[in-house]
Amino acid sequence: MSSWIRLALGVCVLATGAALTGCSPSGQSQLDEEKEPHFVLGKGRVNAMDYQGAIEAFEQSLETNPHSAAAHFELGWLYDEKVPDPAAAIYHYGQYLKLCPNADNAEVIRQRIYRCKQQLAADVLPLPSAPAAEQQLEKLAEQNRQLQDEVNKWRAFYASQLAAAKTNTPPGNTTSPPTPTQTAAMASVSAGGADTGHDAGPATTARPRTHTVVAGETAVGIARKYGVKLSALEAANPDMNPARIRVGQVLNIPST
C-alpha cells in the first residue's frame, strides 16, 4: 500500500512541475535549471539590483545549459525592463517560447515581444508627415530651379565676355551680370584692381609691365583693363590658363 502512495505522490510532483513551467520534460526540469550555480548568482545580483552583472551570470548559465528556458526568460526580462535592449529582449523571449511553447505566461510574453518590436520601430528616425514631406520637396525643387537659373545666367554672361574679348570689342549693353549681387561683386573687383597701383593704360616706357592677379579678376577683364587682346595676353604668358588664373599670379602685360 505504501508503494502505491509513493507512486501517486511522485506523479503529483511531476504534474505540478509541468504545470508551473508549461514546458515539456526535456532532460532538466525548471528546478534543475534554477539550481545551476550561474543562474543562482544571477538571481542574487538581480536582488542586489546589479542588473548588468545579472545579465553576465545568466549568459554564463546559458553557456552551461543552452536549453535553459529559465535563463532565457530572465535575460528577456532584464533586457526588456532593466537594461533596455529591445532586440535582445525579443531574442531571449523568443527562445523561451521556443523551449516552453505552452507556458502559462506564453501570451504575456508574446505581448512583451510585440511591445519590444514597437519600441524598436520608435527608435528608428521618424519620417516627416506627408504634408511636411511634400512642402520640403517643393522647397528643394524651387531652390534647385533658382540655382539652375543662376548657372545658366553665368554661362551666358561668361560666353558674352569671351566673345567680346575675341573680337576686341566691349560687350553690348544687352548683356549684364546675372544678378544685382553679381554686379556689385564685379564693381568691387574693379575697385580692387585699381588699388594695386598699376597703370590701366598702355605702357609709356620700355620697361615690361606686369599685373598681380587679385581676387575676382579674370583674364578677360585684365586684358580689357590694359587695352590688349586676350590672345596677346595668352602669348605673353604661356603658362597662364585663361579659365583659371590664380590670386597672386604675376602676369606679363604685352604692349599694344
Backbone torsions as a table, in degrees:
resi	resn	phi	psi	omega
1	MET	NA	-41.9	179.3
2	SER	-61.7	-34.1	178.5
3	SER	-64.5	-37.2	177.4
4	TRP	-66.8	-38.5	179.1
5	ILE	-64.8	-44.4	179.1
6	ARG	-62.0	-39.7	179.1
7	LEU	-63.4	-43.2	-180.0
8	ALA	-64.0	-40.9	178.5
9	LEU	-63.8	-39.3	178.2
10	GLY	-63.1	-41.2	178.0
11	VAL	-63.1	-41.0	179.4
12	CYS	-63.2	-40.5	179.5
13	VAL	-63.8	-44.7	179.1
14	LEU	-63.1	-42.2	179.8
15	ALA	-64.2	-40.6	178.7
16	THR	-63.8	-42.3	178.4
17	GLY	-62.2	-43.6	179.4
18	ALA	-64.3	-37.4	-179.7
19	ALA	-68.3	-36.4	-178.9
20	LEU	-68.6	-41.1	-175.1
21	THR	-91.5	-29.7	-175.1
22	GLY	71.4	5.7	-177.9
23	CYS	-100.5	149.8	175.1
24	SER	-77.9	141.3	178.6
25	PRO	-57.0	127.4	-177.7
26	SER	-147.3	66.9	176.0
27	GLY	92.5	-67.4	-178.5
28	GLN	-118.3	136.7	175.8
29	SER	-80.9	172.4	178.4
30	GLN	-63.1	-36.4	179.0
31	LEU	-63.0	-38.6	177.3
32	ASP	-64.7	-40.9	179.3
33	GLU	-61.6	-39.9	-176.8
34	GLU	-76.4	-13.6	176.7
35	LYS	-88.9	-10.1	179.4
36	GLU	-58.6	130.9	-171.7
37	PRO	-53.3	-42.8	-179.4
38	HIS	-67.1	-35.4	177.7
39	PHE	-64.4	-45.0	178.0
40	VAL	-60.0	-40.9	178.0
41	LEU	-63.0	-40.6	179.3
42	GLY	-63.2	-42.6	178.6
43	LYS	-63.1	-38.3	177.9
44	GLY	-63.8	-39.1	179.2
45	ARG	-69.9	-33.3	175.0
46	VAL	-62.0	-45.7	179.1
47	ASN	-61.5	-30.6	178.1
48	ALA	-87.0	3.7	-179.3
49	MET	62.0	25.4	172.5
50	ASP	-94.5	78.1	-170.6
51	TYR	-70.5	-37.5	177.9
52	GLN	-65.4	-40.6	176.5
53	GLY	-64.6	-36.4	178.2
54	ALA	-63.7	-40.6	178.3
55	ILE	-60.0	-44.4	-180.0
56	GLU	-61.6	-40.3	-179.5
57	ALA	-66.4	-44.6	180.0
58	PHE	-66.6	-34.1	175.3
59	GLU	-63.2	-39.9	177.3
60	GLN	-66.8	-33.8	176.4
61	SER	-63.6	-38.0	177.6
62	LEU	-68.6	-32.6	175.9
63	GLU	-64.6	-35.5	177.5
64	THR	-73.2	-41.6	179.8
65	ASN	-136.9	91.8	-177.6
66	PRO	-60.6	-16.2	-178.6
67	HIS	-100.8	22.2	-180.0
68	SER	-79.6	100.4	178.5
69	ALA	-63.8	-35.4	-179.4
70	ALA	-62.5	-41.5	179.1
71	ALA	-66.6	-40.2	177.7
72	HIS	-62.5	-41.2	179.7
73	PHE	-62.4	-46.0	-179.0
74	GLU	-62.5	-40.6	179.3
75	LEU	-66.9	-40.6	177.1
76	GLY	-59.8	-43.6	179.9
77	TRP	-65.6	-42.6	-179.9
78	LEU	-63.3	-46.3	-179.6
79	TYR	-69.8	-22.8	179.5
80	ASP	-83.3	-41.1	-170.3
81	GLU	-109.3	-35.1	-168.7
82	LYS	-108.8	-41.8	178.7
83	VAL	-123.4	81.4	-168.1
84	PRO	-52.4	118.2	174.0
85	ASP	-154.8	83.9	-173.2
86	PRO	-55.1	-39.2	-178.4
87	ALA	-63.2	-43.5	179.1
88	ALA	-67.3	-38.5	178.4
89	ALA	-62.0	-43.9	179.3
90	ILE	-60.0	-42.6	-178.3
91	TYR	-62.5	-50.3	-175.1
92	HIS	-71.5	-36.6	173.8
93	TYR	-60.9	-42.3	179.7
94	GLY	-63.2	-40.7	177.9
95	GLN	-65.2	-36.9	178.0
96	TYR	-61.8	-46.6	179.6
97	LEU	-67.4	-31.7	177.5
98	LYS	-65.2	-40.0	179.5
99	LEU	-79.8	-29.0	-178.6
100	CYS	-130.8	69.2	-175.9
101	PRO	-63.9	-23.8	-177.6
102	ASN	-106.5	21.8	-179.1
103	ALA	-60.9	147.0	-179.8
104	ASP	-60.2	-30.0	-178.9
105	ASN	-97.9	17.6	-176.0
106	ALA	-59.3	-41.7	-178.5
107	GLU	-67.1	-37.7	177.3
108	VAL	-64.5	-41.5	179.5
109	ILE	-63.7	-40.0	178.5
110	ARG	-62.9	-37.7	176.9
111	GLN	-65.8	-38.0	177.3
112	ARG	-65.5	-39.4	177.7
113	ILE	-61.4	-42.7	179.3
114	TYR	-62.7	-40.9	178.3
115	ARG	-64.1	-39.8	178.4
116	CYS	-64.7	-37.7	177.7
117	LYS	-64.9	-38.5	176.3
118	GLN	-63.4	-39.1	178.8
119	GLN	-64.1	-40.7	177.1
120	LEU	-61.4	-42.2	179.6
121	ALA	-65.0	-37.3	-179.5
122	ALA	-69.8	-27.3	-179.4
123	ASP	-74.3	-19.0	177.9
124	VAL	-70.6	144.4	-179.1
125	LEU	-53.5	118.3	-177.3
126	PRO	-65.4	138.0	178.0
127	LEU	-82.6	147.8	179.2
128	PRO	-66.4	157.0	177.5
129	SER	-65.3	163.2	-176.3
130	ALA	-58.8	-48.6	178.8
131	PRO	-61.7	-40.7	-179.9
132	ALA	-65.3	-41.4	179.2
133	ALA	-64.0	-39.8	179.5
134	GLU	-65.2	-42.0	178.3
135	GLN	-63.9	-40.1	179.2
136	GLN	-64.0	-41.3	179.3
137	LEU	-64.9	-41.2	179.2
138	GLU	-64.3	-39.9	179.1
139	LYS	-63.8	-44.0	179.1
140	LEU	-64.9	-38.8	179.5
141	ALA	-64.4	-40.6	178.9
142	GLU	-65.8	-42.0	177.0
143	GLN	-62.2	-38.9	178.6
144	ASN	-64.5	-40.2	177.8
145	ARG	-64.1	-41.5	180.0
146	GLN	-64.2	-42.5	179.1
147	LEU	-64.6	-40.4	179.8
148	GLN	-65.7	-40.1	177.1
149	ASP	-61.6	-42.0	-179.8
150	GLU	-64.7	-41.1	177.6
151	VAL	-61.8	-44.3	180.0
152	ASN	-62.4	-39.2	179.2
153	LYS	-66.4	-41.3	178.6
154	TRP	-63.7	-39.9	178.8
155	ARG	-62.3	-44.9	179.1
156	ALA	-63.9	-41.0	179.7
157	PHE	-64.3	-45.1	179.4
158	TYR	-63.8	-40.1	179.3
159	ALA	-63.2	-39.7	179.7
160	SER	-67.8	-38.4	178.4
161	GLN	-66.2	-40.1	-179.9
162	LEU	-66.8	-40.8	178.7
163	ALA	-65.7	-39.7	179.5
164	ALA	-65.6	-37.2	-179.9
165	ALA	-67.6	-37.4	-179.7
166	LYS	-67.6	-33.1	179.7
167	THR	-93.0	-2.0	179.7
168	ASN	59.5	32.3	176.4
169	THR	-127.3	145.0	-180.0
170	PRO	-66.2	150.1	179.3
171	PRO	-66.1	154.0	-179.3
172	GLY	-68.0	162.7	-178.5
173	ASN	-70.5	-13.9	-179.1
174	THR	-75.7	-16.2	180.0
175	THR	-103.0	121.3	-178.2
176	SER	-137.0	163.3	177.2
177	PRO	-55.4	149.2	-173.2
178	PRO	-59.1	-38.2	-174.6
179	THR	-137.8	162.1	175.7
180	PRO	-59.0	-35.7	178.1
181	THR	-62.2	-40.9	178.9
182	GLN	-66.0	-36.4	178.4
183	THR	-63.7	-42.7	178.9
184	ALA	-64.2	-37.6	179.5
185	ALA	-63.9	-42.7	179.7
186	MET	-64.4	-37.7	178.8
187	ALA	-65.2	-38.8	178.5
188	SER	-64.5	-40.6	178.6
189	VAL	-61.8	-43.2	-179.6
190	SER	-62.9	-41.0	179.1
191	ALA	-64.7	-39.1	178.9
192	GLY	-64.3	-36.9	178.5
193	GLY	-65.4	-34.5	-179.2
194	ALA	-70.0	-28.2	-177.7
195	ASP	-72.4	-11.2	-178.1
196	THR	-72.2	-16.5	176.7
197	GLY	86.3	5.7	178.3
198	HIS	-80.8	146.4	178.4
199	ASP	-71.7	125.0	-179.4
200	ALA	-75.5	-19.2	-178.3
201	GLY	-91.8	-178.3	178.9
202	PRO	-63.7	155.0	179.2
203	ALA	-66.9	139.1	179.7
204	THR	-103.6	-4.5	178.0
205	THR	-126.3	171.2	-179.1
206	ALA	-78.6	-9.5	-178.4
207	ARG	-66.1	131.8	-178.6
208	PRO	-59.1	142.1	178.8
209	ARG	-98.4	146.3	175.3
210	THR	-134.9	162.3	178.6
211	HIS	-141.0	130.9	177.1
212	THR	-95.6	123.5	-175.4
213	VAL	-69.2	132.6	175.0
214	VAL	-111.9	168.8	-176.0
215	ALA	-59.8	133.4	176.1
216	GLY	93.4	-10.0	-178.7
217	GLU	-80.4	152.2	176.0
218	THR	-124.7	161.5	178.5
219	ALA	-62.0	-38.6	179.6
220	VAL	-63.0	-45.5	-178.9
221	GLY	-64.7	-38.0	179.8
222	ILE	-66.7	-41.9	178.7
223	ALA	-61.3	-44.5	179.7
224	ARG	-66.1	-35.9	-179.3
225	LYS	-61.4	-39.3	-177.9
226	TYR	-96.1	5.0	176.2
227	GLY	68.1	32.9	178.5
228	VAL	-120.2	161.8	177.9
229	LYS	-77.7	150.8	178.3
230	LEU	-61.8	-37.1	-180.0
231	SER	-64.3	-36.4	178.2
232	ALA	-68.9	-37.6	177.3
233	LEU	-64.7	-39.9	178.3
234	GLU	-65.7	-39.6	-179.7
235	ALA	-65.8	-34.8	-179.8
236	ALA	-77.4	-13.8	-179.9
237	ASN	-134.0	78.3	-175.4
238	PRO	-58.0	-29.1	-177.2
239	ASP	-87.0	-1.0	-176.5
240	MET	-80.6	136.2	171.2
241	ASN	-101.6	105.3	-174.2
242	PRO	-54.7	-31.5	-176.8
243	ALA	-80.0	-17.0	-175.1
244	ARG	-143.6	65.5	175.6
245	ILE	-78.2	152.5	-173.4
246	ARG	-104.9	145.7	174.8
247	VAL	-64.4	130.5	-177.7
248	GLY	92.9	-9.9	179.6
249	GLN	-70.5	134.8	-178.9
250	VAL	-97.1	122.2	-178.1
251	LEU	-110.2	141.5	173.6
252	ASN	-81.4	131.0	179.8
253	ILE	-100.7	115.2	-179.7
254	PRO	-72.0	158.6	175.9
255	SER	-78.2	155.3	-177.2
256	THR	-77.0	NA	NA
